[in-house]
């Protein structure tokens, strides 16, 4: 035992280590249970934990609009694509593409498809797998493995807003005025998977013009 550590501190450290080990473990290669509506029925990718090539479409080509609106995993067509937050999304037709373009924040996976549980518990960005997906409050979450998904389902409130930068405070106001001002969901921008909220259109525009100046490290 380290002299400066109490028993409570050691127990917390041990628990945190156990969570980290569970999250880092390779995802199961078996397909998710067929009774789970938010799992691809065909063409299900193996949960290898590997990162896709930058040129590959987001969500391995599955249509995010179909998942949210129809609760079905449908492959997109390379003829119908849209760019958002540095990723390319595919759709089976123009109707789905237009729905996405009107409100991309609604349809893109939370945290850009990374695992919110890994971010909260380990402070690390780990790619989520389509095998381990869940819908919550109209948003699509992808998890690194079954363990992470189970942790999310057991305590949604803890992880649901892990992608919200500065807990909803305006990063532009903090940088420019050194003030913590709560943003509004009406003025939301997504950058590198994180949601940024602003009190008005002016601050949002300043962020959109130079997001690297105002982004937070996470």
Order of alpha helices (4+ residues) and beta strands (2+ residues): alpha-alpha-beta-beta-alpha-alpha-alpha-beta-beta-alpha-alpha-alpha-beta-beta-alpha-alpha
